[in-house]
């Protein structure tokens, strides 16, 4: 079947891209969701689940972390969340016979989509080196062998990874288990995405999370968006934005690519579906260059300072909130001096926007008395990610837009409980964890040294310093930067243990000993000794919610995540603490009591508060202008990294790459090959480029190109055979899908201070396929594996 991109067929001599005029949502969202449920053979099962999804007494969505309203809609889901539910409740199973007929090495050519599309895992498995197959293993035997191997390791060589879906109870137990073993190595999804937030916000406002709650959007007079594609990554947020837009609230967006979800929205649960109308989302949309957000923010700040000075000279009301600045902040004068001295030409060059554009934005902002600042990984996954977030705080401080209704900062998180996991102690930084409390409560001496984050774990794997890796969910091999180098090094790890619901590449590329431990999903009923259990999660706005699974478990052989943690701990560190692992598993409320004892300020009476409709708000001191910073002030940041950011691309074939997700995926989970918002169908192996750049390089749409990453360290980073797609993106910028383009991101290319992989500003070179630089010196074996779409999947593409 011919692959289609943006409305044309590949292989034609004359191809032109077309602008996408579709609205997010609409009938297409319903068709896509229905198609996914039918393919998963879970239509009725999932449809029943939708009535409980994101509802009091129901289950929290297993996809994004967007908050749950107190008064939900009849069906409180979005396309992405619905697909995630259907994906978990699939009727497909991976029978043991499958592993009897497939060598693990033979599965390496399978795509991410194909592996997960096989269905749910049903039985614990152990890799057998003699036959290169996963063989069934009894739970007790698996735990015993894993525990024996972990006891033989240096604790500092053991990594405890967790993706962001696991509940507060599981995360709390898991990090205790790791610390009793003697390790603080807890890389997690937060390291990969919002670690820049976790570093920047405490410096600026004294808390590591946002200050906005859902009710603030009803009171906001202006909303800013920086580097976050809500239509793909958190579509339920569009309901909130639609209400704001209808109230006439200006929504000002800064994003290199024009995303339909930030332009127009047709709500699938509204009369719009019958009338064919849609709601505009962004009132102003500015396409910054890749990495240009800091320049845009500084330009707005500079314009505000100029407006304030002019107002003072005319005897008019000030533009800045000088009362707030004097009473609540520190560092304003030095920041103002630097901003005033910035040259407009430099701001325009770095941002890709004009002085007039930024002055217009400043004027709109100056008229708003309550403004919310939303941002995503476009700001955090950047070499200056920490500075980007702090500069956004500066812009917020200038007008006093924190600590009052309808105003504040709103980092839009990804995984549904990634923020909560950090809150209960899943962190590699010992200063963030109440170690003395652990010692007092549980009778062991926690390690006090700093552990490894995601980037440091990648470095350690590449240098052979990781002996054991326990992965609780996720797909680390695919999600990590420098994936082509990580994969061969991964095979040298002594032990890999993966707790999962479905197969993914991190199970196929494995260590010298490897175990797959299948677990219950969040939507499934969890029965323990005292009866059905509930868990708790914290959303992106700091609200804690109860989540109760109700679906029949996929297999009787599955264990719950808390049960797996407890059994691993009992097998690995018996008698090394006073924890009653069995008692906790029998009754999860006892785990929550322990969480409350450990973090009383945040989780006091958790067993009661988690059932509050709409969630229970954790204390956010900055929301009431209680600054928990060393100087007890909100702190302006004087930019330094801005002057050290990427310079202009010097080579004709040089570009700044942005990695992005399609609306048919969630993180590394690929639901299919239909990115309808960008009109790319049948493939993910593409490179979105400005038509002028395509012409300049002598290319045409659908030509095949190779992309080369930074080789200054002697490494060969290349992704081959990408198909050129003309797209509305700034010149000298290009975009490709995550995780397919992760091989181009050096492990050492990360945000200063936070070490978040800088996946939104990757310097690459683009050449026509086969035209490789220094080709004679490049060993063919160093190219990363290109995982093709198999023939049977290609045949399903419309």
C-alpha positions in Angstrom: 0.0 0.0 0.0 1.4 3.4 -0.9 2.2 5.6 2.1 0.6 9.0 2.1 1.9 12.2 3.7 -0.2 15.4 4.0 -2.7 14.5 1.4 -0.4 13.3 -1.4 1.2 10.0 -2.4 4.9 9.5 -2.0 6.9 8.9 -5.1 5.3 11.6 -7.3 7.6 14.0 -9.1 5.8 17.1 -8.0 4.5 17.2 -4.5 3.4 20.2 -2.4 2.5 20.2 1.3 -0.9 21.6 2.2 -1.7 23.5 5.4 -3.8 21.6 7.8 -7.1 23.3 8.4 -8.7 20.7 10.6 -9.9 21.4 14.1 -8.7 19.2 17.0 -11.3 16.7 18.3 -14.3 16.5 16.0 -15.8 13.3 14.4 -12.3 12.2 13.4 -11.3 11.8 17.0 -14.4 9.6 17.6 -13.6 7.5 14.5 -10.0 7.1 15.5 -10.9 6.0 19.0 -13.5 3.6 17.8 -11.0 2.1 15.3 -8.5 1.5 18.1 -11.1 -0.1 20.4 -12.2 -2.4 17.5 -8.6 -3.4 16.8 -8.0 -4.1 20.5 -11.3 -6.2 20.6 -12.3 -4.2 23.6 -15.1 -2.0 22.3 -17.8 -2.9 24.8 -15.3 -3.4 27.7 -13.7 0.0 27.2 -17.0 1.8 26.5 -18.2 0.6 29.9 -15.0 1.7 31.5 -15.3 5.2 30.0 -18.3 5.9 32.3 -15.9 5.4 35.3 -12.8 7.1 33.8 -11.7 10.3 35.7 -14.8 10.0 37.9 -15.2 9.9 41.7 -15.2 6.3 42.7 -13.7 5.3 39.3 -10.2 5.1 37.9 -7.7 7.8 37.0 -6.8 7.9 33.3 -3.6 5.9 32.7 -2.4 8.5 30.1 -1.7 12.2 30.8 -1.6 14.0 34.2 -4.2 16.6 33.4 -6.5 17.3 36.4 -10.0 15.8 37.0 -12.9 18.2 37.4 -15.1 18.1 40.5 -18.2 17.9 38.2 -17.1 15.8 35.2 -18.8 15.4 31.9 -20.9 12.3 31.3 -17.8 10.8 29.6 -14.7 12.5 31.0 -12.2 11.3 28.4 -10.3 12.4 25.4 -9.0 10.6 22.3 -5.6 9.9 23.9 -7.0 8.7 27.2 -9.6 6.6 25.4 -6.9 4.9 23.4 -4.9 4.3 26.5 -7.9 2.6 28.2 -8.6 0.5 25.1 -4.9 -0.5 24.9 -4.9 -1.7 28.5 -8.2 -3.5 28.3 -7.4 -5.2 25.1 -8.7 -8.8 24.6 -5.4 -9.7 22.9 -3.0 -11.9 24.8 0.6 -13.0 24.3 0.3 -16.8 24.8 3.3 -18.8 26.1 3.3 -20.6 22.7 4.3 -17.3 21.1 7.6 -17.4 23.0 8.1 -21.1 22.2 8.1 -20.2 18.4 9.9 -16.9 18.5 13.5 -16.3 19.4 14.0 -13.0 21.2 16.7 -11.9 18.8 14.2 -12.5 15.9 11.9 -9.9 17.5 14.4 -7.1 17.1 13.2 -6.3 13.7 9.6 -5.8 15.0 8.4 -2.2 15.4 7.4 -0.7 18.8 3.8 -0.8 17.6 3.9 -4.5 16.7 5.4 -5.6 20.0 2.8 -3.9 22.1 0.0 -4.8 19.6 0.5 -8.5 20.5 -1.5 -7.9 23.6 -1.1 -8.4 27.4 1.5 -10.5 29.0 0.0 -13.2 31.2 2.8 -15.1 33.0 6.2 -14.3 34.5 9.0 -15.1 32.1 12.8 -15.7 32.2 15.1 -15.4 29.2 16.9 -18.6 28.4 20.3 -18.0 26.9 20.6 -21.5 25.4 17.5 -21.2 23.3 17.2 -17.4 23.1 13.6 -17.6 24.2 11.5 -16.3 27.1 10.4 -19.3 29.1 7.7 -19.4 31.8 9.0 -19.2 35.4 7.1 -19.5 38.7 6.7 -16.3 40.6 8.5 -17.6 43.7 11.4 -18.8 41.6 11.7 -15.5 39.8 11.8 -13.5 43.0 14.3 -15.8 44.6 16.7 -15.7 41.6 16.4 -11.9 41.2 16.9 -11.4 44.9 20.0 -13.6 45.0 21.5 -11.7 42.0 20.7 -8.3 43.6 22.4 -9.3 46.8 25.6 -10.1 45.0 25.7 -6.6 43.4 27.3 -3.4 44.6 24.2 -1.4 45.5 25.6 1.6 43.7 25.5 -0.4 40.5 21.8 -1.2 40.7 19.3 1.1 39.0 15.6 1.4 40.1 13.8 3.0 37.2 10.1 3.9 37.3 7.8 5.4 34.6 5.2 7.9 35.6 2.0 5.7 35.7 2.6 3.8 39.0 0.5 5.0 41.9 1.7 6.8 45.0 1.6 3.5 47.0 3.8 1.7 44.6 6.3 4.5 44.2 6.6 4.9 48.0 7.3 1.2 48.5 9.7 1.1 45.5 11.9 3.9 46.7 12.0 2.4 50.2 13.0 -1.0 48.7 15.8 0.6 46.7 17.2 2.5 49.7 17.1 -0.5 51.9 19.2 -2.3 49.2 21.6 0.7 49.5 20.9 2.6 46.3 19.7 6.1 45.5 19.6 5.5 41.8 16.1 6.4 40.9 16.0 7.7 37.3 12.4 8.3 36.2 10.2 9.9 33.6 10.5 13.3 35.3 14.2 13.3 34.6 13.4 12.9 30.9 10.8 15.6 30.7 10.2 18.1 33.5 13.3 18.0 35.7 14.1 21.5 34.5 10.8 22.5 36.2 11.8 20.7 39.4 15.1 22.6 39.5 13.9 26.0 38.4 10.7 26.5 40.3 12.2 25.9 43.8 14.8 28.6 43.0 12.2 31.0 41.8 9.1 30.4 44.0 10.1 27.8 46.6 8.0 24.8 45.4 8.8 22.3 42.6 5.4 22.2 41.1 2.9 24.6 39.5 0.6 26.9 41.4 -2.5 26.9 39.2 -5.6 24.8 40.0 -8.4 24.0 37.6 -10.7 26.8 39.0 -8.1 29.4 38.1 -8.8 29.0 34.4 -12.4 30.2 35.0 -10.9 33.5 36.5 -8.0 34.1 34.2 -8.0 37.1 31.9 -5.1 35.9 29.7 -3.4 32.6 29.1 0.1 32.1 27.7 1.3 28.8 26.1 5.0 28.0 25.5 6.1 24.7 23.9 3.2 22.5 24.8 1.0 20.7 22.2 -2.1 20.1 24.3 -4.1 18.7 21.4 -1.8 15.7 21.2 -0.4 15.4 24.7 -3.3 16.4 27.1 -6.4 16.8 24.9 -8.9 17.0 27.9 -7.2 20.4 28.6 -8.9 21.6 25.4 -12.3 21.6 27.2 -10.9 24.2 29.7 -9.3 26.3 27.0 -12.5 26.2 25.0 -14.4 27.7 27.9 -11.8 30.4 28.3 -11.8 31.2 24.6 -15.6 31.6 24.6 -15.3 34.1 27.5 -13.0 36.2 25.3 -9.8 35.3 27.1 -6.7 36.0 24.9 -4.7 32.8 24.5 -1.3 33.6 23.3 0.8 30.7 21.9 4.5 30.4 21.2 5.4 27.2 19.3 7.6 26.5 16.3 4.9 24.4 14.6 1.3 25.4 14.1 -0.6 22.6 15.9 -4.3 22.2 15.2 -5.0 21.6 18.9 -3.8 25.1 19.7 -5.7 26.6 16.8 -9.2 25.3 16.8 -11.2 22.7 18.7 -14.5 20.9 18.0 -15.7 19.3 21.2 -16.9 15.7 20.5 -19.4 16.0 23.4 -21.0 19.3 22.4 -23.6 20.5 19.8 -20.7 21.6 17.7 -20.6 18.1 16.3 -23.9 18.6 14.6 -23.3 22.2 13.4 -19.8 21.6 12.1 -18.5 24.7 13.9 -15.4 24.9 16.0 -13.9 27.2 18.7 -10.7 29.1 18.0 -8.2 28.4 20.8 -5.2 30.7 20.2 -6.0 34.3 19.6 -2.4 35.0 18.7 0.0 32.3 17.5 3.8 33.0 17.2 6.1 30.5 15.6 9.3 30.9 17.5 12.4 29.3 16.1 13.6 26.1 17.8 14.9 27.2 21.2 13.7 30.7 20.7 11.4 30.9 23.7 13.9 32.6 25.9 14.4 35.4 23.3 10.6 35.8 23.1 10.1 36.0 26.8 13.0 38.5 27.2 11.5 40.6 24.4 8.2 40.8 26.1 9.9 41.7 29.4 11.9 44.4 27.7 8.8 45.8 26.0 7.0 45.9 29.4 9.9 47.8 31.0 9.8 50.3 28.2 6.0 50.7 28.5 6.3 51.1 32.3 8.9 53.8 31.9 6.9 55.7 29.3 3.7 55.5 31.5 5.7 57.0 34.4 7.0 59.8 32.3 3.4 60.6 31.3 2.1 60.4 34.8 -0.1 57.4 34.0 -0.7 54.2 36.0 2.3 51.9 36.0 2.5 48.9 33.8 4.5 46.8 36.3 3.2 45.7 39.7 5.8 47.6 41.7 4.1 46.9 45.0 4.4 43.2 44.4 8.0 43.5 43.2 9.1 45.6 46.2 7.3 43.5 48.8 7.6 40.0 47.4 10.6 39.6 45.1 14.4 39.9 45.0 16.7 40.6 42.1 14.4 42.9 40.0 16.8 45.7 39.4 19.6 43.6 38.1 17.3 41.7 35.8 15.7 44.9 34.6 19.1 46.4 33.8 20.1 43.3 31.7 16.8 43.3 29.9 16.9 47.0 29.1 20.4 46.6 27.7 19.5 43.7 25.4 19.6 44.6 21.7 16.3 44.2 19.9 18.2 42.8 16.9 19.6 40.1 19.0 16.2 39.3 20.5 14.7 39.1 17.0 17.5 36.8 15.8 17.2 34.4 18.7 13.5 34.3 18.9 12.6 34.4 15.2 10.0 37.0 16.0 9.8 40.7 15.3 9.9 43.6 17.9 6.4 44.5 16.8 5.1 41.0 17.5 6.5 41.1 21.0 5.3 44.6 21.7 1.8 43.6 20.7 2.0 40.6 23.1 3.3 42.9 25.9 0.4 45.2 25.4 -2.2 42.4 25.7 -0.4 41.1 28.8 -0.4 44.6 30.3 -4.2 44.8 30.1 -4.7 41.5 32.0 -5.0 41.5 35.8 -4.8 37.7 36.1 -2.6 35.7 33.7 -1.8 32.0 33.6 1.5 30.7 32.1 1.3 27.2 30.7 4.4 25.4 29.3 5.6 22.0 28.3 8.8 20.3 27.2 9.5 22.9 24.5 10.9 24.9 27.4 12.3 22.1 29.6 14.0 19.8 27.1 16.5 22.4 26.1 20.1 23.1 27.0 18.9 26.2 28.8 15.8 24.5 30.2 16.2 25.7 33.7 16.8 29.3 32.6 13.8 29.1 30.3 11.5 28.3 33.2 13.0 30.9 35.4 12.7 33.6 32.7 9.0 32.7 32.4 8.7 33.3 36.2 10.3 36.7 35.7 7.6 37.6 33.2 5.0 36.4 35.7 6.6 38.5 38.5 6.6 41.7 36.5 2.8 41.9 36.7 2.4 40.1 40.1 0.7 37.1 38.5 1.1 34.6 41.2 -0.7 34.3 44.5 -4.0 35.5 43.3 -7.1 33.9 41.7 -6.8 33.2 37.9 -3.0 33.6 37.8 0.1 31.5 38.2 2.4 29.1 36.5 1.2 25.8 35.1 3.8 23.2 33.9 1.7 20.6 31.9 3.1 17.2 33.0 3.0 14.0 31.0 2.5 10.7 32.7 -0.5 10.5 35.0 1.4 10.3 38.4 4.9 11.4 37.5 4.5 14.4 39.8 3.2 12.4 42.7 6.0 9.8 42.5 8.5 12.6 43.2 6.4 13.9 46.0 6.5 10.6 47.9 10.3 10.3 47.6 11.2 8.8 44.2 14.2 11.0 43.6 17.9 10.5 43.2 18.7 13.6 45.2 18.9 12.8 48.9 18.1 16.4 49.9 14.6 15.9 48.5 13.9 12.9 50.6 13.2 12.6 54.4 15.9 10.1 55.0 16.0 10.7 58.8 12.3 9.9 58.9 12.8 6.7 57.1 15.5 5.7 59.5 13.3 6.4 62.5 10.1 4.8 61.0 11.7 1.7 59.5 14.9 0.9 61.3 17.5 1.1 58.5 20.2 3.5 57.6 19.4 5.0 54.2 22.2 5.8 51.8 23.1 9.6 51.9 25.1 9.9 48.6 23.5 11.3 45.4 22.1 8.7 43.0 22.0 8.7 39.2 19.3 10.4 37.1 18.4 9.4 33.6 21.3 11.0 31.8 23.8 9.7 34.4 22.3 6.2 34.1 22.8 6.4 30.3 26.4 7.4 30.9 26.9 4.6 33.4 25.4 2.0 31.1 27.7 3.1 28.2 30.7 2.8 30.5 29.7 -0.6 32.0 29.0 0.6 35.5 25.4 -0.7 35.8 25.1 -4.3 36.9 21.4 -4.5 37.4 18.4 -2.5 36.1 14.9 -2.9 37.4 12.3 -1.1 35.3 8.9 -0.5 36.7 7.0 0.2 33.5 8.1 2.3 30.6 10.5 1.6 27.7 13.9 3.0 28.8 15.9 1.7 25.9 13.6 3.6 23.4 13.0 6.6 25.6 16.6 7.3 26.4 18.8 9.6 24.3 21.6 8.1 22.2 19.5 5.0 21.8 21.7 3.5 19.1 24.6 3.5 21.5 22.5 2.5 24.5 21.2 -0.7 22.9 24.5 -2.6 22.5 25.7 -1.4 25.9 22.4 -2.6 27.5 23.2 -6.2 26.5 26.2 -6.1 28.9 24.1 -5.4 32.0 24.2 -8.4 34.3 20.5 -8.4 35.1 17.4 -6.6 33.7 14.0 -7.0 35.4 11.0 -5.4 33.7 7.6 -5.0 35.4 5.2 -4.5 32.5 1.8 -5.2 31.0 2.9 -5.5 27.3 6.1 -6.3 25.3 8.3 -3.4 24.2 11.8 -3.0 22.9 13.4 -2.8 26.4 12.3 -6.5 26.8 13.7 -7.6 23.5 17.1 -5.8 24.0 17.9 -7.2 27.4 20.7 -8.0 29.9 22.7 -11.2 30.4 19.9 -12.3 32.8 16.4 -11.1 32.0 13.0 -11.4 33.6 9.6 -10.1 32.6 7.1 -9.7 35.5 3.6 -9.0 34.2 1.4 -6.8 36.5 -2.2 -5.7 36.8 -3.2 -2.6 35.0 -4.7 0.4 36.9 -8.1 -0.2 35.4 -8.2 -3.9 36.6 -9.7 -5.0 39.9 -7.0 -5.4 42.6 -8.1 -8.0 45.2 -5.9 -8.5 48.2 -6.4 -10.2 51.6 -8.7 -7.4 53.0 -10.7 -7.1 49.8 -10.7 -4.8 46.7 -8.0 -2.1 46.9 -7.8 1.5 45.7 -4.6 3.5 44.9 -3.9 7.3 44.8 -2.3 9.6 42.2 -1.3 13.2 42.1 -2.2 15.2 38.9 -0.3 18.1 37.3 -2.1 20.7 39.5 -1.1 19.1 42.8 -4.5 17.4 43.4 -4.6 13.9 44.9 -7.3 11.5 43.6 -8.4 8.0 44.4 -8.4 5.4 41.6 -10.3 2.2 41.8 -9.9 -0.5 39.1 -13.0 -2.5 38.2 -12.2 -4.6 35.1 -11.7 -8.4 35.3 -7.9 -9.0 35.4 -6.3 -10.2 32.2 -4.9 -13.3 33.8 -5.0 -15.0 37.2 -1.2 -15.1 37.1 -0.8 -11.3 37.3 0.3 -9.6 40.5 -0.3 -6.1 41.5 2.5 -3.6 41.4 2.7 -3.2 45.3 2.8 -7.0 45.6 5.7 -7.3 43.1 7.7 -4.6 45.0 7.0 -6.4 48.3 8.1 -9.8 47.0 11.3 -8.4 45.5 12.1 -6.7 48.8 11.4 -9.8 50.8 13.7 -11.8 48.5 16.5 -9.2 48.4 16.6 -7.5 51.8 15.0 -9.9 54.3 15.3 -8.6 57.9 17.0 -5.4 56.9 14.1 -3.1 58.1 11.0 -3.2 60.2 8.7 -2.8 57.2 5.7 -5.1 57.2 5.6 -5.8 53.5 2.9 -8.4 53.7 0.7 -6.2 55.9 1.0 -3.3 53.4 0.1 -5.5 50.5 -2.9 -6.9 52.3 -4.3 -3.4 52.9 -3.1 -0.5 50.8 -4.6 2.0 53.3 -1.7 1.1 55.6 0.7 2.2 52.9 -1.1 5.6 52.7 -0.9 5.9 56.5 2.8 5.4 56.2 3.0 8.1 53.5 1.0 10.5 55.7 3.4 9.8 58.6 6.4 10.5 56.3 4.9 13.6 54.7 2.3 15.0 57.2 2.3 18.5 55.7 1.3 17.2 52.3 -0.6 13.9 52.9 -2.2 14.4 56.3 -5.3 12.1 56.4 -4.7 10.8 52.9 -7.0 7.9 53.3 -9.9 10.4 53.7 -8.9 13.2 51.4 -8.1 11.1 48.3 -11.9 10.5 47.9 -12.7 14.3 47.5 -14.5 14.9 44.2 -12.2 16.8 41.9 -9.2 15.8 44.1 -7.7 17.1 47.3 -5.3 20.0 46.8 -1.8 19.5 48.3 -0.5 22.6 50.0 1.2 25.0 47.6 2.8 27.7 49.7 3.7 29.9 46.6 0.0 30.0 45.7 -0.5 32.2 48.8 2.8 34.1 48.4 4.6 32.0 51.0 8.0 31.7 49.4 9.9 28.7 50.7 13.2 30.0 49.2 16.3 30.6 51.3 15.7 34.4 51.2 11.9 34.0 51.7 11.3 35.9 48.4 10.3 35.2 44.9 13.5 35.5 43.0 14.1 37.1 39.6 16.7 35.4 37.5 19.4 37.3 35.6 19.9 35.5 32.3 23.3 33.9 31.6 22.6 30.8 29.5 20.7 33.0 27.0 24.0 34.4 25.8 25.5 30.9 25.5 22.7 29.2 23.6 23.2 27.6 20.2 24.6 30.1 17.7 23.3 30.3 14.1 23.5 27.2 12.0 26.8 27.5 10.0 26.5 24.8 7.5 24.1 24.6 4.5 22.9 21.2 5.7 22.8 22.2 9.4 19.4 22.3 11.2 18.0 22.5 14.7 15.9 19.4 15.2 12.7 19.2 17.4 11.5 15.8 18.4 7.7 15.5 18.7 4.8 13.1 19.2 1.9 12.2 16.9 -1.7 12.1 18.0 -1.6 8.3 17.6 0.9 7.7 20.4 1.5 8.3 24.1 5.1 8.6 24.9 6.8 5.5 23.5 3.5 3.7 23.0 2.6 3.8 19.3 -1.1 3.1 18.8 -0.8 3.4 15.0 0.5 5.2 12.0 -2.0 7.9 11.5 -0.9 11.4 12.5 -4.0 13.0 11.1 -3.3 16.5 12.6 -0.2 16.6 10.5 -1.7 14.5 7.7 1.1 11.9 7.9 -0.1 8.4 7.4 1.6 5.0 7.2 5.0 5.9 8.5 6.8 7.7 11.3 10.2 7.8 9.5 9.8 11.4 8.3 11.6 14.7 8.6 9.4 17.9 8.6 11.2 20.8 6.8 10.4 24.3 5.6 9.8 24.3 1.8 12.6 26.9 1.4 15.1 24.6 3.1 14.0 21.7 0.9 14.6 23.9 -2.2 17.9 25.2 -0.9 19.3 21.7 -0.5 18.0 20.6 -3.9 15.5 18.2 -2.5 11.9 17.5 -3.2 9.0 16.3 -1.1 9.2 12.6 -0.3 13.0 12.4 -1.1 14.9 10.1 1.3 17.5 11.8 3.5 19.8 10.8 6.3 20.1 12.8 9.5 23.5 13.0 11.3 23.9 14.0 14.9 26.8 15.6 16.7 29.9 13.5 16.2 32.3 15.8 18.1 32.9 13.0 20.7 33.8 10.5 17.9 30.4 8.8 18.0 28.5 8.1 14.8 24.9 9.2 15.2 22.7 8.8 12.2 19.1 7.9 11.3 18.7 6.9 7.7 16.0 6.9 5.2 13.8 9.7 6.5 11.3 11.0 4.0 11.1 14.7 3.5 7.8 16.4 4.3 7.2 20.1 3.5 5.8 21.7 6.6 5.0 25.1 8.2 8.1 25.3 10.4 10.7 28.1 10.7 13.6 27.9 8.3 16.7 26.1 9.6 14.5 24.1 11.9 13.1 20.6 11.3 11.1 18.1 13.2 11.0 14.3 13.5 9.2 11.8 15.7 10.2 10.6 19.1 11.5 8.0 19.9 12.6 7.3 16.3 15.0 10.3 16.3 16.5 9.7 19.8 19.5 8.1 18.2 20.5 11.7 17.1 20.5 13.1 20.7 23.9 12.7 22.4 23.5 11.5 26.0 25.6 14.5 27.1 23.3 17.0 25.3 21.1 18.1 28.1 19.8 21.0 30.2 22.3 22.7 32.4 21.7 21.9 36.1 18.7 19.6 35.5 20.2 17.2 33.0 16.9 16.9 31.1 17.8 15.5 27.6 17.6 18.5 25.2 15.4 16.8 22.7 13.8 20.1 21.5 17.0 21.6 20.3 19.3 19.0 18.6 21.9 20.2 16.1 21.9 17.8 13.1 23.0 17.8 9.5 20.8 16.6 6.7 22.1 14.9 3.5 20.4 13.1 0.6 20.2 9.4 1.5 23.5 7.7 0.9 25.5 11.0 0.7 27.3 10.6 4.0 30.1 12.8 5.3 33.4 11.0 5.5 31.7 7.9 4.3 34.9 5.9 4.0 35.6 6.4 7.7 32.1 5.4 8.9 31.7 1.7 9.8 28.4 0.4 8.6 27.8 -1.5 11.8 27.7 1.8 13.8 24.5 2.9 12.2 21.5 2.6 14.5 19.0 -0.2 13.8 16.1 1.1 11.7 12.9 -0.8 12.8 10.6 -1.0 9.8 6.9 -1.3 9.7 6.1 -4.8 8.8 4.2 -5.7 5.7 1.0 -6.7 7.4 0.8 -3.4 9.2 1.6 -1.4 6.0 -1.3 -3.2 4.4 -3.7 -1.7 7.0 -2.9 1.9 6.1 -5.7 3.6 4.3 
